[in-house]
Amino acid sequence: MGHDNPSTRSESNRVSRRAVLTTVAGTPTLTYLGSVVSASDNSTEIPYIKYGDEVVKWKTVPKQWWEAEQQAVAAMKDLAAKYESHPAVTGVSLTNSEMRVNGRPTSRVEIDIGYEHSAESFTAPETDYAVPVGVRQRGPLELHSPSTSCNDNWCDTTQYNKPRGGARLDGSHSATCRVEYDDRHHLMCAAHAVTDCGAVTPSNKVHHEGGYIGEVVDHDSKEDWAIIENDPDGDFQNISGYIAGHNIRVSGHVSEEALNDMRSNGEEAYHRGAKTCTTQGPVKRTGIDLPYSSDCEGSGIYVEIDNCTYGGDSGGPHYDIWEDSGGCEWAAIVAPHKGGAGGGSGYSVGAAAHEIVDNNPIRFPSPNPCGPTQ
């Protein structure tokens, strides 16, 4: 995989993007920047699908659960700041707890301890902002190691006369999807497949099934994406807006709020990679770091999904299926695939799409639903 130096652009943007804490009657609450959240006595609407900063579709969730979720996010951010420099702590994330509100699991904070350290030697608070806190030992993450239940045969992509999300790119990795960058269509893939720790490799031309797409024009190895320009003189005049093999078009990305909702609700995300084809599994964790130290890894930006992936799936999209008011289904990007561990459990990770959009001039395709947007 590729590596690069810390991105001051990403870090400064992340500070301005992140939620801010306020205090009401002595109790910290969380207000998401840029989000308009309306509420009735028993329910709250949160942004579900977004196109850039625009909310394309809202989702109604239980109000009490949402209030508990805000406290959990506040606790995660508080503990991440507290243990930022602790040598044993490799990250602080959110996962589901045993407690339920309105029939739904609330979140707990988990502090990850690096495999070089003993979890027993670390003392964590039992709660933070009244949110339960746990500790887990993290082993080294072996990127792209086979998962025993995964398909390890390359999918047939020769029928695609346009590069699609999840289709195989020459060099044995996968495309993410078509994106809007500099007001033009480009193709996204994994940075570590085409870069070398922050520098584009001498051969930065990307091909699909032997045909020339274009050159890498931008990338971020922390978030693990690269942007391929569609060369008008290349072999492909257009890049498809569809996911390979799933025959569904990409429209927008899953919001930060909805990603936490998917995790709590046990909602599954799909993944399309050129090696394992289409798989799916539940969102397990949000806001995670990766369990090793590298200048190429971001802090608190990854989502973990329990689906099957294999070496060669890098860059392939993790996505959610949403339906517009006209009954048409669309794919909203959850995260481009970065890597995973073996053992048959899936354990796939990628930088959340909302992080990529918030930090960069990138938009996942604009919605063109068959019915009015909601």
N, C-alpha and C positions, 0 to 999 in steps of 0.2 A: 504494500500500500504506500501511498505517497505521504510526504511530510512537508510542512512549511513553517515559516516563522510566525509568531503570534500576530494576529491582524488587529492593528489599532483601530482600523475602520470598523470592524465587527464589534470590538469591545465597546467603543464609544456609542455606537448605534444601539447596542444591547442595553446600555444604561438608560438611554432615553426611551427605549421601547418598553422596558420592564414595568410591571405593575407598581403602583405606589401604595404605601401604607397610610391609612388615616386612622384616627382614633375617635370613637363615638362612645361616650360614657365610660371612658377608660378601657374599652375593649378594642384591640386592633382589628380592622377589617381591611379587605383588599378591594381596590377599585382598578379594573383593567383600563389602561390608557387607550383611548380611541374607541372604546366599546360603549354603546348605549344599551343598558340593561333595564328592561321594564319588568314590573312585578305586580301580581295580584296578591290576594291574601294567602294563597296556597301554592302558587307557581311563579316561575320567573322565566323570561325569555333570554336566551344567550345566543350570541353569534354562532352559527353552525358552519356554513360554507362562506368563504370570502374570496373575492377577486381583488387582489391588492389590499387596499384598506376598506373596500366596499363590502358590506354584508349582503350576500346574495340570498341566503336562506337563514332563518332563525329556528331555534329549537326550544320547546317548552320543557322545563325540568322542575322538579319539586323545589320550592323555595327554601325549605329547611335544609335540604341536602346541599343546595348551592351555598348557603351561608356557612355550613360546615366545611365545604370544599374551599371556600375563600380563606378560612382560618388555617386549613392545612397548607395551602400555598404560602401563606404568611409565615407559618412555622418552618417550612422548608427553606425559604429565603433567609430567615433569621439564622438557622443552624448552618446553612451553607456559608454565610458570612462569618459566623463564629469560628468555624473549623477550617476556614479557607487555607490557613497556613499550617494546619496540624499534619505532621509527617505520616501519620497512620491513616488519615482519612483520604479516600480517593474520590469521594463524591457524596452528595446528599440528594435523594430522590423521593418521589411519591409512589406508593403502591396502595392496594386496598387493605383496609383493616377488617377485623371481625365484627365491628360495630355497624349498625344499620340505622339509617334515617329514611323514613317513608319507604321502607322496603329495599333501600339501596345501600350498598357498602359505602361507608365514609372512608377517608384516606388516612393513612399513617405515614409518618416520615421514616425513612430508613437511611441510616448512616453507613456508608460502605467503607470497610476496612481492607486495605491492600493485602495481598496474599503474603507479603514479606513480614507482616505484623500479626500479632495475636489479637483476635477479637476480644478475648477474655481480659486482656490488659487495658482495654479502652472502656471507660465508664461514660455512658450516655445518660442524659436526663430521661426520666420516664415519660415526661410530657413536655411540650412546648406550646404556648398559647392554648393549653388544654387539649392538644392533639397528641395522640400516642406516638412514641418514638421507639424505633427498634434499631438493631445493629445486625449487619450481615457481613460475612467474610466473602470477599471477591477473589476468585482465582484469576489467573491471567486469561485474557480473552484471546482465543486463537481465531483470528479473522479467517473466514472462508474455509474453516475445517468442515469436513462432511458431517452431515447429520444422518443418522442411520436410517431414518424413515424417509429421507429425501430421494427424489428422482435425480440421478446423476447423468442423464442422457440429454444432450443438447436438443432443444426444441427445434422443430422445423420452421424456419423463418424465410425459406427461399421464395415463398409465395408473396412476400411483401415487396412491392415495387417502390414503396416509400419507407424510409426508416420510421419505426413506431416505438412507442414506449414499451419497454420490456423485450424488444427484439435484440438479437445478437449483433454486436458491433465487432468488426474484425479486431483481433487482439484479445478475444475471449472475455468480454464483459458485456454489460447490457446498457441500453439506453433508458433514460428516465421517462422523458416525454418531451413534446414540443413546449417551449416556453416563449414568453414575450420578453425580449431584451433589446434595449435601444430602439423600441418601437417596431421591431421586426421579429419574425419567427426564427428561433434557433433551436437546437437540440441539446438537451442536458444529459450528461452522463456522470460517472464517478471521477472525481479528480485524481484519485490514486491510480486509476487505470491509464491516465495520460500525462501525469506530472511526476516530478521527483522532488518532493519536499519543498514546494513553493515555486519551483521553476518548471516551465513547460519543457518537456523533453525535446531533444533535437528533432525528433520526428513527431510533430504535433498535428499531423494530418490524420483525420479519422475517416475510416471506410466502413461500409456496410455491404456484406455479401460481395466484396471485391469492388464495389462501386465507390467513388469518391464523394464524400459529403461536404467536407470543408475543414477549416482549421480551428483549433481551440483559440478563442479570443479573450476568455476570462475564466478564472477559477478561484476556488477557495478550498484549501485542503483541510481546514478545520471543519467546515460544514460538508466537505467532500462532494462538491459539485464542480463540473466543468461545462462551459458553454461552447458549443460547436456552431460556427457560422455556416449557414446554408449557402455554399458557393454557387452563384448563378451559372457558372461555367462548369460545375461539377456534373456528376451523373444523376443527381436527383434534383429536380426543379422545385419540389415541395417536400415538406416533412409532414407526415400524417399526424393528426390530432388524436388518433386512436391508441388504445392499448393493444399490443400484439396478442392474438389468440383469444382475447376476451370480447372483441368487437364492441367496445364501449369507448365513448369519447371522454377526454379529460376536460373538466370544467372546474376551475378554482382549486382552493386548498382548504383543508380542515383547520379551523381556528384553534387557538390555544385553549380557549374555554371548552370547545367541543372535544378536543383531544383528551382532556381530563374527564369529560363526560363519558367518552368511549371506554376509558380505562375502568371507571367506576361501574359502568353498566355491563361490563364484560363483552362489549361489542367487538366483533372481529373485523380485522382489516385484511384486504387481499394483498398479495404480492405477486408480481410478474417478473420472472427472471428468465434469461435465455437458457439456463441450465435446468432449472426445476419446473419451468412452465408456470402455471398458476397455482398458488397455494394460499391458505388463509389461516389466521389465528388471532387470538384476543390481544388487545393492547395491554401490556403488563405494567409498565413503568413510564413515568414522564420526568423530564428534568434531569436525566442521568448524565454523569461523566462516564468515561471509559476507564476500565481498571488497569491502566498502565500510564506511565508518564511519557509524554511526547509533546514536542512543540506543535505537532500536527493535529492534536486533538483539542476540541473546544470544551468549555466548561458549562455543564448544565443544559446542553442544547439537544440532547439525544432522546429519542423515544425507543423503547424496547417492546418488540412484538413477538409473541410466541408462534411464529410460523416457520415453515421449512425453507431453508435457503442452502445454497451450495456455492463453491468457488466458481465464478463466472456469472453469478447473479449481481455482482457489484454494479450499482447505478440503477438497477431496475426499480420501478416504483412500488412503494407500499401505498395503498389507496383505499378510500372508503367509497361506497356506492350511495348516491343520494338521488332522490326523485323530485322533479319539479312539479308544479301544480297541474301540468298537463299530462302527468304520468310517465314522462320520459326519464330514463336513468342516465346518470353521469358518474364519472370517476373523479373524486376530489383527492388530490395528493396529500398523503399523510407524511411521507418522508422518502427521499431517495435511499436506496439500500447501501449501507456502508460495510457491514460484515456480520458475522455470527459465530457461535460456538457449536461444537459437535455434541455427540451424545444422544441424538435423536429428539432433543427438546426444542429445537428451533433456535430461540434466543437471538433474534435478529435485531440489529440496531441501525439507526440512521438519524441524521439531523432533521428535526421537525421542520416541515415545510413552512410553518408560520415564522420560524427563525430566519429561514432563507429569505422570505419575502420582506420581513421587517428590516433586515440588515443590508439588502442589496436592491438594485434597480431591476428586479426580476418579478414577473407575474406568471402564474400558471394560467392556462388559456382562459380568455374571457368567456363568460357564459352566453350561450345562444340557445336557450331551452326552447322546447316546442310549445310550452305554455308560459304564462306570465310568471316572472320570478316572485318568490314570496319573501 
